[in-house]
């Protein structure tokens, strides 16, 4: 039996590649109008080059198409509306 807590069907992973190498990644779970982004990581050697900004722009565009209105970042105290 699968618990609701163990259901990862709404989870996706995004990877940003630069010159064929992964430089940033994020995980995302969608719950109707709310999406949770519990993990964002950038390769240490590639930080401060705008890769995370590009990754989030692509994620935001995809979430808007899915009808998501709020993004929850577990490290942030409130959901962010975009």
PDB file of N, CA, C and O in Angstrom:
ATOM      1  N   UNK A   1       0.838  -1.176   0.000  1.00  0.00           N
ATOM      2  CA  UNK A   1       0.000   0.000   0.000  1.00  0.00           C
ATOM      3  C   UNK A   1       0.886   1.242   0.000  1.00  0.00           C
ATOM      4  O   UNK A   1       1.873   1.302   0.733  1.00  0.00           O
ATOM      5  N   UNK A   2       0.537   2.226  -0.815  1.00  0.00           N
ATOM      6  CA  UNK A   2       1.318   3.456  -0.934  1.00  0.00           C
ATOM      7  C   UNK A   2       0.649   4.549  -0.119  1.00  0.00           C
ATOM      8  O   UNK A   2      -0.543   4.812  -0.277  1.00  0.00           O
ATOM      9  N   UNK A   3       1.412   5.177   0.743  1.00  0.00           N
ATOM     10  CA  UNK A   3       0.910   6.313   1.510  1.00  0.00           C
ATOM     11  C   UNK A   3       0.940   7.558   0.650  1.00  0.00           C
ATOM     12  O   UNK A   3       1.754   7.654  -0.269  1.00  0.00           O
ATOM     13  N   UNK A   4       0.071   8.507   0.929  1.00  0.00           N
ATOM     14  CA  UNK A   4       0.062   9.773   0.193  1.00  0.00           C
ATOM     15  C   UNK A   4       1.412  10.476   0.327  1.00  0.00           C
ATOM     16  O   UNK A   4       1.845  11.180  -0.586  1.00  0.00           O
ATOM     17  N   UNK A   5       2.071  10.284   1.462  1.00  0.00           N
ATOM     18  CA  UNK A   5       3.372  10.911   1.691  1.00  0.00           C
ATOM     19  C   UNK A   5       4.455  10.328   0.778  1.00  0.00           C
ATOM     20  O   UNK A   5       5.474  10.970   0.527  1.00  0.00           O
ATOM     21  N   UNK A   6       4.227   9.113   0.287  1.00  0.00           N
ATOM     22  CA  UNK A   6       5.204   8.449  -0.566  1.00  0.00           C
ATOM     23  C   UNK A   6       4.889   8.595  -2.050  1.00  0.00           C
ATOM     24  O   UNK A   6       5.539   7.956  -2.876  1.00  0.00           O
ATOM     25  N   UNK A   7       3.916   9.413  -2.405  1.00  0.00           N
ATOM     26  CA  UNK A   7       3.523   9.596  -3.796  1.00  0.00           C
ATOM     27  C   UNK A   7       4.364  10.713  -4.413  1.00  0.00           C
ATOM     28  O   UNK A   7       4.227  11.882  -4.052  1.00  0.00           O
ATOM     29  N   UNK A   8       5.226  10.339  -5.338  1.00  0.00           N
ATOM     30  CA  UNK A   8       6.108  11.314  -5.988  1.00  0.00           C
ATOM     31  C   UNK A   8       5.698  11.567  -7.432  1.00  0.00           C
ATOM     32  O   UNK A   8       6.510  12.037  -8.228  1.00  0.00           O
ATOM     33  N   UNK A   9       4.451  11.262  -7.785  1.00  0.00           N
ATOM     34  CA  UNK A   9       4.014  11.428  -9.176  1.00  0.00           C
ATOM     35  C   UNK A   9       3.962  12.891  -9.595  1.00  0.00           C
ATOM     36  O   UNK A   9       4.018  13.187 -10.788  1.00  0.00           O
ATOM     37  N   UNK A  10       3.858  13.808  -8.646  1.00  0.00           N
ATOM     38  CA  UNK A  10       3.822  15.232  -8.992  1.00  0.00           C
ATOM     39  C   UNK A  10       5.200  15.881  -8.869  1.00  0.00           C
ATOM     40  O   UNK A  10       5.312  17.106  -8.922  1.00  0.00           O
ATOM     41  N   UNK A  11       6.238  15.080  -8.709  1.00  0.00           N
ATOM     42  CA  UNK A  11       7.597  15.605  -8.539  1.00  0.00           C
ATOM     43  C   UNK A  11       8.346  15.584  -9.858  1.00  0.00           C
ATOM     44  O   UNK A  11       8.269  14.622 -10.621  1.00  0.00           O
ATOM     45  N   UNK A  12       9.073  16.665 -10.112  1.00  0.00           N
ATOM     46  CA  UNK A  12       9.915  16.690 -11.308  1.00  0.00           C
ATOM     47  C   UNK A  12      11.275  17.269 -10.949  1.00  0.00           C
ATOM     48  O   UNK A  12      11.429  17.943  -9.930  1.00  0.00           O
ATOM     49  N   UNK A  13      12.232  17.004 -11.780  1.00  0.00           N
ATOM     50  CA  UNK A  13      13.584  17.502 -11.594  1.00  0.00           C
ATOM     51  C   UNK A  13      13.976  18.251 -12.858  1.00  0.00           C
ATOM     52  O   UNK A  13      13.813  17.735 -13.964  1.00  0.00           O
ATOM     53  N   UNK A  14      14.486  19.451 -12.700  1.00  0.00           N
ATOM     54  CA  UNK A  14      14.956  20.246 -13.827  1.00  0.00           C
ATOM     55  C   UNK A  14      16.470  20.332 -13.743  1.00  0.00           C
ATOM     56  O   UNK A  14      17.031  20.508 -12.662  1.00  0.00           O
ATOM     57  N   UNK A  15      17.120  20.210 -14.871  1.00  0.00           N
ATOM     58  CA  UNK A  15      18.572  20.316 -14.919  1.00  0.00           C
ATOM     59  C   UNK A  15      18.945  21.324 -15.988  1.00  0.00           C
ATOM     60  O   UNK A  15      18.457  21.255 -17.116  1.00  0.00           O
ATOM     61  N   UNK A  16      19.805  22.254 -15.633  1.00  0.00           N
ATOM     62  CA  UNK A  16      20.318  23.229 -16.594  1.00  0.00           C
ATOM     63  C   UNK A  16      21.721  22.803 -16.991  1.00  0.00           C
ATOM     64  O   UNK A  16      22.577  22.557 -16.141  1.00  0.00           O
ATOM     65  N   UNK A  17      21.938  22.721 -18.280  1.00  0.00           N
ATOM     66  CA  UNK A  17      23.254  22.341 -18.788  1.00  0.00           C
ATOM     67  C   UNK A  17      23.889  23.530 -19.505  1.00  0.00           C
ATOM     68  O   UNK A  17      23.212  24.313 -20.170  1.00  0.00           O
ATOM     69  N   UNK A  18      25.176  23.638 -19.353  1.00  0.00           N
ATOM     70  CA  UNK A  18      25.961  24.662 -20.053  1.00  0.00           C
ATOM     71  C   UNK A  18      27.113  23.945 -20.744  1.00  0.00           C
ATOM     72  O   UNK A  18      27.959  23.326 -20.098  1.00  0.00           O
ATOM     73  N   UNK A  19      27.126  24.040 -22.056  1.00  0.00           N
ATOM     74  CA  UNK A  19      28.132  23.337 -22.859  1.00  0.00           C
ATOM     75  C   UNK A  19      28.122  21.836 -22.576  1.00  0.00           C
ATOM     76  O   UNK A  19      29.169  21.192 -22.502  1.00  0.00           O
ATOM     77  N   UNK A  20      26.900  21.291 -22.418  1.00  0.00           N
ATOM     78  CA  UNK A  20      26.748  19.857 -22.233  1.00  0.00           C
ATOM     79  C   UNK A  20      26.930  19.342 -20.822  1.00  0.00           C
ATOM     80  O   UNK A  20      26.689  18.163 -20.566  1.00  0.00           O
ATOM     81  N   UNK A  21      27.348  20.192 -19.899  1.00  0.00           N
ATOM     82  CA  UNK A  21      27.571  19.764 -18.518  1.00  0.00           C
ATOM     83  C   UNK A  21      26.498  20.331 -17.611  1.00  0.00           C
ATOM     84  O   UNK A  21      26.143  21.502 -17.743  1.00  0.00           O
ATOM     85  N   UNK A  22      25.968  19.529 -16.688  1.00  0.00           N
ATOM     86  CA  UNK A  22      24.965  20.060 -15.755  1.00  0.00           C
ATOM     87  C   UNK A  22      25.607  21.082 -14.815  1.00  0.00           C
ATOM     88  O   UNK A  22      26.655  20.830 -14.219  1.00  0.00           O
ATOM     89  N   UNK A  23      24.955  22.239 -14.697  1.00  0.00           N
ATOM     90  CA  UNK A  23      25.487  23.284 -13.827  1.00  0.00           C
ATOM     91  C   UNK A  23      24.519  23.649 -12.696  1.00  0.00           C
ATOM     92  O   UNK A  23      24.939  24.176 -11.666  1.00  0.00           O
ATOM     93  N   UNK A  24      23.227  23.370 -12.889  1.00  0.00           N
ATOM     94  CA  UNK A  24      22.241  23.681 -11.848  1.00  0.00           C
ATOM     95  C   UNK A  24      21.083  22.698 -11.954  1.00  0.00           C
ATOM     96  O   UNK A  24      20.792  22.168 -13.026  1.00  0.00           O
ATOM     97  N   UNK A  25      20.428  22.465 -10.815  1.00  0.00           N
ATOM     98  CA  UNK A  25      19.293  21.551 -10.784  1.00  0.00           C
ATOM     99  C   UNK A  25      18.305  22.017  -9.715  1.00  0.00           C
ATOM    100  O   UNK A  25      18.676  22.682  -8.747  1.00  0.00           O
ATOM    101  N   UNK A  26      17.055  21.657  -9.914  1.00  0.00           N
ATOM    102  CA  UNK A  26      16.011  21.972  -8.942  1.00  0.00           C
ATOM    103  C   UNK A  26      14.985  20.848  -8.954  1.00  0.00           C
ATOM    104  O   UNK A  26      14.745  20.222  -9.987  1.00  0.00           O
ATOM    105  N   UNK A  27      14.384  20.599  -7.800  1.00  0.00           N
ATOM    106  CA  UNK A  27      13.263  19.683  -7.730  1.00  0.00           C
ATOM    107  C   UNK A  27      12.009  20.493  -7.461  1.00  0.00           C
ATOM    108  O   UNK A  27      12.061  21.541  -6.817  1.00  0.00           O
ATOM    109  N   UNK A  28      10.892  20.008  -7.952  1.00  0.00           N
ATOM    110  CA  UNK A  28       9.640  20.746  -7.844  1.00  0.00           C
ATOM    111  C   UNK A  28       8.492  19.757  -7.702  1.00  0.00           C
ATOM    112  O   UNK A  28       8.474  18.712  -8.353  1.00  0.00           O
ATOM    113  N   UNK A  29       7.530  20.098  -6.839  1.00  0.00           N
ATOM    114  CA  UNK A  29       6.309  19.301  -6.692  1.00  0.00           C
ATOM    115  C   UNK A  29       5.133  20.239  -6.887  1.00  0.00           C
ATOM    116  O   UNK A  29       5.093  21.327  -6.312  1.00  0.00           O
ATOM    117  N   UNK A  30       4.176  19.815  -7.701  1.00  0.00           N
ATOM    118  CA  UNK A  30       3.019  20.654  -8.016  1.00  0.00           C
ATOM    119  C   UNK A  30       1.786  20.099  -7.322  1.00  0.00           C
ATOM    120  O   UNK A  30       1.492  18.906  -7.394  1.00  0.00           O
ATOM    121  N   UNK A  31       1.072  20.995  -6.647  1.00  0.00           N
ATOM    122  CA  UNK A  31      -0.166  20.670  -5.949  1.00  0.00           C
ATOM    123  C   UNK A  31      -1.240  21.657  -6.402  1.00  0.00           C
ATOM    124  O   UNK A  31      -1.606  22.558  -5.648  1.00  0.00           O
ATOM    125  N   UNK A  32      -1.742  21.500  -7.607  1.00  0.00           N
ATOM    126  CA  UNK A  32      -2.752  22.430  -8.138  1.00  0.00           C
ATOM    127  C   UNK A  32      -2.157  23.809  -8.327  1.00  0.00           C
ATOM    128  O   UNK A  32      -1.202  23.961  -9.089  1.00  0.00           O
ATOM    129  N   UNK A  33      -2.695  24.828  -7.651  1.00  0.00           N
ATOM    130  CA  UNK A  33      -2.189  26.192  -7.837  1.00  0.00           C
ATOM    131  C   UNK A  33      -0.912  26.485  -7.040  1.00  0.00           C
ATOM    132  O   UNK A  33      -0.383  27.595  -7.098  1.00  0.00           O
ATOM    133  N   UNK A  34      -0.419  25.490  -6.299  1.00  0.00           N
ATOM    134  CA  UNK A  34       0.778  25.666  -5.482  1.00  0.00           C
ATOM    135  C   UNK A  34       1.871  24.714  -5.939  1.00  0.00           C
ATOM    136  O   UNK A  34       1.617  23.541  -6.215  1.00  0.00           O
ATOM    137  N   UNK A  35       3.082  25.231  -6.015  1.00  0.00           N
ATOM    138  CA  UNK A  35       4.249  24.390  -6.317  1.00  0.00           C
ATOM    139  C   UNK A  35       5.265  24.582  -5.196  1.00  0.00           C
ATOM    140  O   UNK A  35       5.442  25.684  -4.676  1.00  0.00           O
ATOM    141  N   UNK A  36       5.916  23.500  -4.843  1.00  0.00           N
ATOM    142  CA  UNK A  36       6.958  23.535  -3.814  1.00  0.00           C
ATOM    143  C   UNK A  36       8.296  23.268  -4.500  1.00  0.00           C
ATOM    144  O   UNK A  36       8.421  22.327  -5.283  1.00  0.00           O
ATOM    145  N   UNK A  37       9.289  24.095  -4.204  1.00  0.00           N
ATOM    146  CA  UNK A  37      10.642  23.909  -4.739  1.00  0.00           C
ATOM    147  C   UNK A  37      11.558  23.683  -3.536  1.00  0.00           C
ATOM    148  O   UNK A  37      12.130  24.632  -3.000  1.00  0.00           O
ATOM    149  N   UNK A  38      11.695  22.414  -3.110  1.00  0.00           N
ATOM    150  CA  UNK A  38      12.465  22.136  -1.901  1.00  0.00           C
ATOM    151  C   UNK A  38      13.979  22.130  -2.093  1.00  0.00           C
ATOM    152  O   UNK A  38      14.728  22.245  -1.122  1.00  0.00           O
ATOM    153  N   UNK A  39      14.433  21.995  -3.338  1.00  0.00           N
ATOM    154  CA  UNK A  39      15.877  21.890  -3.558  1.00  0.00           C
ATOM    155  C   UNK A  39      16.285  22.634  -4.813  1.00  0.00           C
ATOM    156  O   UNK A  39      15.701  22.450  -5.881  1.00  0.00           O
ATOM    157  N   UNK A  40      17.290  23.471  -4.671  1.00  0.00           N
ATOM    158  CA  UNK A  40      17.937  24.132  -5.811  1.00  0.00           C
ATOM    159  C   UNK A  40      19.430  24.054  -5.545  1.00  0.00           C
ATOM    160  O   UNK A  40      19.895  24.395  -4.457  1.00  0.00           O
ATOM    161  N   UNK A  41      20.174  23.604  -6.536  1.00  0.00           N
ATOM    162  CA  UNK A  41      21.622  23.464  -6.356  1.00  0.00           C
ATOM    163  C   UNK A  41      22.342  23.937  -7.610  1.00  0.00           C
ATOM    164  O   UNK A  41      21.872  23.732  -8.729  1.00  0.00           O
ATOM    165  N   UNK A  42      23.479  24.568  -7.405  1.00  0.00           N
ATOM    166  CA  UNK A  42      24.344  25.007  -8.502  1.00  0.00           C
ATOM    167  C   UNK A  42      25.741  24.474  -8.236  1.00  0.00           C
ATOM    168  O   UNK A  42      26.242  24.533  -7.113  1.00  0.00           O
ATOM    169  N   UNK A  43      26.354  23.959  -9.278  1.00  0.00           N
ATOM    170  CA  UNK A  43      27.728  23.463  -9.154  1.00  0.00           C
ATOM    171  C   UNK A  43      28.607  24.601  -8.620  1.00  0.00           C
ATOM    172  O   UNK A  43      28.513  25.737  -9.086  1.00  0.00           O
ATOM    173  N   UNK A  44      29.445  24.290  -7.655  1.00  0.00           N
ATOM    174  CA  UNK A  44      30.226  25.321  -6.973  1.00  0.00           C
ATOM    175  C   UNK A  44      31.052  26.163  -7.946  1.00  0.00           C
ATOM    176  O   UNK A  44      31.108  27.385  -7.807  1.00  0.00           O
ATOM    177  N   UNK A  45      31.678  25.543  -8.904  1.00  0.00           N
ATOM    178  CA  UNK A  45      32.511  26.276  -9.860  1.00  0.00           C
ATOM    179  C   UNK A  45      31.695  27.168 -10.800  1.00  0.00           C
ATOM    180  O   UNK A  45      32.254  28.028 -11.480  1.00  0.00           O
ATOM    181  N   UNK A  46      30.377  26.962 -10.837  1.00  0.00           N
ATOM    182  CA  UNK A  46      29.514  27.698 -11.767  1.00  0.00           C
ATOM    183  C   UNK A  46      28.643  28.737 -11.080  1.00  0.00           C
ATOM    184  O   UNK A  46      27.784  29.338 -11.726  1.00  0.00           O
ATOM    185  N   UNK A  47      28.840  28.961  -9.807  1.00  0.00           N
ATOM    186  CA  UNK A  47      28.022  29.929  -9.074  1.00  0.00           C
ATOM    187  C   UNK A  47      28.350  31.355  -9.485  1.00  0.00           C
ATOM    188  O   UNK A  47      29.433  31.648  -9.991  1.00  0.00           O
ATOM    189  N   UNK A  48      27.362  32.249  -9.247  1.00  0.00           N
ATOM    190  CA  UNK A  48      27.487  33.687  -9.519  1.00  0.00           C
ATOM    191  C   UNK A  48      27.623  33.970 -11.015  1.00  0.00           C
ATOM    192  O   UNK A  48      28.244  34.959 -11.406  1.00  0.00           O
ATOM    193  N   UNK A  49      27.041  33.099 -11.859  1.00  0.00           N
ATOM    194  CA  UNK A  49      27.085  33.302 -13.307  1.00  0.00           C
ATOM    195  C   UNK A  49      25.686  33.392 -13.915  1.00  0.00           C
ATOM    196  O   UNK A  49      25.548  33.443 -15.137  1.00  0.00           O
ATOM    197  N   UNK A  50      24.646  33.411 -13.077  1.00  0.00           N
ATOM    198  CA  UNK A  50      23.282  33.560 -13.557  1.00  0.00           C
ATOM    199  C   UNK A  50      22.581  32.270 -13.931  1.00  0.00           C
ATOM    200  O   UNK A  50      21.471  32.307 -14.463  1.00  0.00           O
ATOM    201  N   UNK A  51      23.200  31.133 -13.667  1.00  0.00           N
ATOM    202  CA  UNK A  51      22.586  29.862 -14.041  1.00  0.00           C
ATOM    203  C   UNK A  51      21.281  29.609 -13.280  1.00  0.00           C
ATOM    204  O   UNK A  51      20.308  29.143 -13.872  1.00  0.00           O
ATOM    205  N   UNK A  52      21.248  29.901 -12.013  1.00  0.00           N
ATOM    206  CA  UNK A  52      20.037  29.681 -11.216  1.00  0.00           C
ATOM    207  C   UNK A  52      18.911  30.588 -11.721  1.00  0.00           C
ATOM    208  O   UNK A  52      17.752  30.177 -11.756  1.00  0.00           O
ATOM    209  N   UNK A  53      19.243  31.790 -12.103  1.00  0.00           N
ATOM    210  CA  UNK A  53      18.246  32.726 -12.644  1.00  0.00           C
ATOM    211  C   UNK A  53      17.616  32.166 -13.918  1.00  0.00           C
ATOM    212  O   UNK A  53      16.402  32.253 -14.107  1.00  0.00           O
ATOM    213  N   UNK A  54      18.439  31.594 -14.785  1.00  0.00           N
ATOM    214  CA  UNK A  54      17.941  30.980 -16.025  1.00  0.00           C
ATOM    215  C   UNK A  54      17.067  29.776 -15.709  1.00  0.00           C
ATOM    216  O   UNK A  54      16.007  29.598 -16.309  1.00  0.00           O
ATOM    217  N   UNK A  55      17.510  28.951 -14.767  1.00  0.00           N
ATOM    218  CA  UNK A  55      16.753  27.767 -14.375  1.00  0.00           C
ATOM    219  C   UNK A  55      15.390  28.167 -13.816  1.00  0.00           C
ATOM    220  O   UNK A  55      14.376  27.566 -14.174  1.00  0.00           O
ATOM    221  N   UNK A  56      15.356  29.170 -12.948  1.00  0.00           N
ATOM    222  CA  UNK A  56      14.087  29.601 -12.370  1.00  0.00           C
ATOM    223  C   UNK A  56      13.184  30.249 -13.395  1.00  0.00           C
ATOM    224  O   UNK A  56      11.964  30.108 -13.302  1.00  0.00           O
ATOM    225  N   UNK A  57      13.735  30.955 -14.372  1.00  0.00           N
ATOM    226  CA  UNK A  57      12.911  31.546 -15.438  1.00  0.00           C
ATOM    227  C   UNK A  57      12.207  30.445 -16.228  1.00  0.00           C
ATOM    228  O   UNK A  57      11.027  30.573 -16.555  1.00  0.00           O
ATOM    229  N   UNK A  58      12.921  29.373 -16.535  1.00  0.00           N
ATOM    230  CA  UNK A  58      12.323  28.246 -17.259  1.00  0.00           C
ATOM    231  C   UNK A  58      11.276  27.553 -16.384  1.00  0.00           C
ATOM    232  O   UNK A  58      10.206  27.184 -16.868  1.00  0.00           O
ATOM    233  N   UNK A  59      11.582  27.380 -15.106  1.00  0.00           N
ATOM    234  CA  UNK A  59      10.638  26.758 -14.183  1.00  0.00           C
ATOM    235  C   UNK A  59       9.381  27.614 -14.055  1.00  0.00           C
ATOM    236  O   UNK A  59       8.268  27.089 -14.096  1.00  0.00           O
ATOM    237  N   UNK A  60       9.545  28.905 -13.905  1.00  0.00           N
ATOM    238  CA  UNK A  60       8.400  29.804 -13.778  1.00  0.00           C
ATOM    239  C   UNK A  60       7.507  29.745 -15.014  1.00  0.00           C
ATOM    240  O   UNK A  60       6.283  29.709 -14.892  1.00  0.00           O
ATOM    241  N   UNK A  61       8.104  29.734 -16.188  1.00  0.00           N
ATOM    242  CA  UNK A  61       7.324  29.657 -17.426  1.00  0.00           C
ATOM    243  C   UNK A  61       6.515  28.368 -17.479  1.00  0.00           C
ATOM    244  O   UNK A  61       5.346  28.387 -17.866  1.00  0.00           O
ATOM    245  N   UNK A  62       7.120  27.256 -17.097  1.00  0.00           N
ATOM    246  CA  UNK A  62       6.429  25.961 -17.106  1.00  0.00           C
ATOM    247  C   UNK A  62       5.300  25.949 -16.080  1.00  0.00           C
ATOM    248  O   UNK A  62       4.205  25.467 -16.370  1.00  0.00           O
ATOM    249  N   UNK A  63       5.558  26.474 -14.886  1.00  0.00           N
ATOM    250  CA  UNK A  63       4.539  26.477 -13.841  1.00  0.00           C
ATOM    251  C   UNK A  63       3.354  27.363 -14.212  1.00  0.00           C
ATOM    252  O   UNK A  63       2.210  27.024 -13.911  1.00  0.00           O
ATOM    253  N   UNK A  64       3.616  28.480 -14.855  1.00  0.00           N
ATOM    254  CA  UNK A  64       2.524  29.353 -15.295  1.00  0.00           C
ATOM    255  C   UNK A  64       1.629  28.626 -16.293  1.00  0.00           C
ATOM    256  O   UNK A  64       0.407  28.768 -16.240  1.00  0.00           O
ATOM    257  N   UNK A  65       2.217  27.852 -17.198  1.00  0.00           N
ATOM    258  CA  UNK A  65       1.427  27.071 -18.160  1.00  0.00           C
ATOM    259  C   UNK A  65       0.581  26.015 -17.461  1.00  0.00           C
ATOM    260  O   UNK A  65      -0.488  25.649 -17.949  1.00  0.00           O
ATOM    261  N   UNK A  66       1.052  25.530 -16.334  1.00  0.00           N
ATOM    262  CA  UNK A  66       0.319  24.524 -15.570  1.00  0.00           C
ATOM    263  C   UNK A  66      -0.737  25.139 -14.650  1.00  0.00           C
ATOM    264  O   UNK A  66      -1.475  24.412 -13.985  1.00  0.00           O
ATOM    265  N   UNK A  67      -0.814  26.467 -14.607  1.00  0.00           N
ATOM    266  CA  UNK A  67      -1.798  27.138 -13.773  1.00  0.00           C
ATOM    267  C   UNK A  67      -1.360  27.370 -12.337  1.00  0.00           C
ATOM    268  O   UNK A  67      -2.185  27.692 -11.483  1.00  0.00           O
ATOM    269  N   UNK A  68      -0.088  27.213 -12.065  1.00  0.00           N
ATOM    270  CA  UNK A  68       0.429  27.442 -10.716  1.00  0.00           C
ATOM    271  C   UNK A  68       0.481  28.947 -10.452  1.00  0.00           C
ATOM    272  O   UNK A  68       0.962  29.720 -11.280  1.00  0.00           O
ATOM    273  N   UNK A  69      -0.024  29.345  -9.285  1.00  0.00           N
ATOM    274  CA  UNK A  69      -0.041  30.762  -8.922  1.00  0.00           C
ATOM    275  C   UNK A  69       0.904  31.085  -7.775  1.00  0.00           C
ATOM    276  O   UNK A  69       1.296  32.238  -7.596  1.00  0.00           O
ATOM    277  N   UNK A  70       1.271  30.067  -6.997  1.00  0.00           N
ATOM    278  CA  UNK A  70       2.128  30.289  -5.837  1.00  0.00           C
ATOM    279  C   UNK A  70       3.268  29.281  -5.838  1.00  0.00           C
ATOM    280  O   UNK A  70       3.101  28.126  -6.230  1.00  0.00           O
ATOM    281  N   UNK A  71       4.431  29.747  -5.390  1.00  0.00           N
ATOM    282  CA  UNK A  71       5.581  28.865  -5.256  1.00  0.00           C
ATOM    283  C   UNK A  71       6.034  28.921  -3.804  1.00  0.00           C
ATOM    284  O   UNK A  71       6.273  29.998  -3.259  1.00  0.00           O
ATOM    285  N   UNK A  72       6.148  27.767  -3.194  1.00  0.00           N
ATOM    286  CA  UNK A  72       6.614  27.678  -1.818  1.00  0.00           C
ATOM    287  C   UNK A  72       8.082  27.257  -1.818  1.00  0.00           C
ATOM    288  O   UNK A  72       8.454  26.237  -2.398  1.00  0.00           O
ATOM    289  N   UNK A  73       8.884  28.048  -1.169  1.00  0.00           N
ATOM    290  CA  UNK A  73      10.295  27.732  -0.976  1.00  0.00           C
ATOM    291  C   UNK A  73      10.445  27.419   0.508  1.00  0.00           C
ATOM    292  O   UNK A  73      10.302  28.316   1.338  1.00  0.00           O
ATOM    293  N   UNK A  74      10.730  26.166   0.861  1.00  0.00           N
ATOM    294  CA  UNK A  74      10.759  25.795   2.277  1.00  0.00           C
ATOM    295  C   UNK A  74      11.651  26.674   3.149  1.00  0.00           C
ATOM    296  O   UNK A  74      11.398  26.807   4.346  1.00  0.00           O
ATOM    297  N   UNK A  75      12.676  27.270   2.577  1.00  0.00           N
ATOM    298  CA  UNK A  75      13.551  28.147   3.356  1.00  0.00           C
ATOM    299  C   UNK A  75      12.931  29.530   3.558  1.00  0.00           C
ATOM    300  O   UNK A  75      13.388  30.295   4.406  1.00  0.00           O
ATOM    301  N   UNK A  76      11.880  29.856   2.773  1.00  0.00           N
ATOM    302  CA  UNK A  76      11.213  31.158   2.885  1.00  0.00           C
ATOM    303  C   UNK A  76       9.991  31.015   3.791  1.00  0.00           C
ATOM    304  O   UNK A  76       9.331  29.977   3.768  1.00  0.00           O
ATOM    305  N   UNK A  77       9.680  32.031   4.581  1.00  0.00           N
ATOM    306  CA  UNK A  77       8.560  31.916   5.512  1.00  0.00           C
ATOM    307  C   UNK A  77       7.193  31.922   4.843  1.00  0.00           C
ATOM    308  O   UNK A  77       6.247  31.378   5.412  1.00  0.00           O
ATOM    309  N   UNK A  78       7.047  32.512   3.662  1.00  0.00           N
ATOM    310  CA  UNK A  78       5.754  32.610   2.989  1.00  0.00           C
ATOM    311  C   UNK A  78       5.876  32.151   1.542  1.00  0.00           C
ATOM    312  O   UNK A  78       6.977  32.093   0.993  1.00  0.00           O
ATOM    313  N   UNK A  79       4.749  31.827   0.930  1.00  0.00           N
ATOM    314  CA  UNK A  79       4.731  31.493  -0.490  1.00  0.00           C
ATOM    315  C   UNK A  79       4.951  32.769  -1.299  1.00  0.00           C
ATOM    316  O   UNK A  79       4.569  33.857  -0.869  1.00  0.00           O
ATOM    317  N   UNK A  80       5.553  32.634  -2.440  1.00  0.00           N
ATOM    318  CA  UNK A  80       5.827  33.780  -3.295  1.00  0.00           C
ATOM    319  C   UNK A  80       4.836  33.745  -4.449  1.00  0.00           C
ATOM    320  O   UNK A  80       4.706  32.716  -5.112  1.00  0.00           O
ATOM    321  N   UNK A  81       4.149  34.819  -4.699  1.00  0.00           N
ATOM    322  CA  UNK A  81       3.198  34.883  -5.810  1.00  0.00           C
ATOM    323  C   UNK A  81       3.901  35.499  -6.998  1.00  0.00           C
ATOM    324  O   UNK A  81       4.617  36.490  -6.855  1.00  0.00           O
ATOM    325  N   UNK A  82       3.699  34.906  -8.199  1.00  0.00           N
ATOM    326  CA  UNK A  82       4.296  35.488  -9.412  1.00  0.00           C
ATOM    327  C   UNK A  82       3.284  35.604 -10.495  1.00  0.00           C
ATOM    328  O   UNK A  82       3.601  36.072 -11.589  1.00  0.00           O
TER     329      UNK A  82
END
